[in-house]
Amino acid sequence: MAQRRGDLLRAAIEQIEARGVAAVRIADVASALGVSNALVLYHFSTKEQLVAAAFRHAAEGDLAHLRKLLGRRSPALRRLRSAVRWYAPTGQAKGWRLWIEGWAAALRDPALREVAQDLDRQWKAALAEVIAEGVAAGEFRCPDPAGTALRLTALLDGLAVQLTSYAGAVPRARVQEWVEEALVRELDLAEEARLTP
């Protein structure tokens, strides 16, 4: 039962990425797995429930990966850079189309809005925590870890929208430079830390 539900959620995510939230149908998800609409509706009684559950599933996967990156035994700055690189649109984070779709749909769907806000809160809290660890360890200075986490996330989200929506608008190398410049500025990094990623 859990296996089938997971398969349905992954298929829904793929269909949302391909078609968008507004256009995806129960039939699309069922067809992708070669199952009946009734099976999808058995697990999720409405399209809205399926979509919200799919976004929650994707968010849980992203948060689990973030916790893995931040939970390593390495300096806070290395863990933070690793997380930012993964999340940044130039890194290995997948699903930017999904999240852009989700943010747009969340404007009208309270269940999706709750999922997006929960992911956002947890992401920023995890970044703020590793930043505070780095400050406590004397790796860098940052008077406001929560504010820094918010500004870094806003920068990354905005750049993701630009790169995903307007291919070629900003060279990926330039995006990487901007993200590194933001880290340097926000963490008041010493010259030697600026040179070693």
ABEGO torsion letter per residue (X at the ends): XAAAAAAAAAAAAAAAAAAEAAABBAAAAAAAAGBBAAAAAAABABAAAAAAAAAAAAAAAAAAAAAAAAABBBBAAAAAAAAAAAABAABABBGAAAAAAAAAAAAABAAAAAAAAAAAAAAAAAAAAAAAAAAAAGABBBABAAAAAAAAAAAAAAAAAAAAABBGABBAAAAAAAAAAAAAAAAGBBAAAAABX
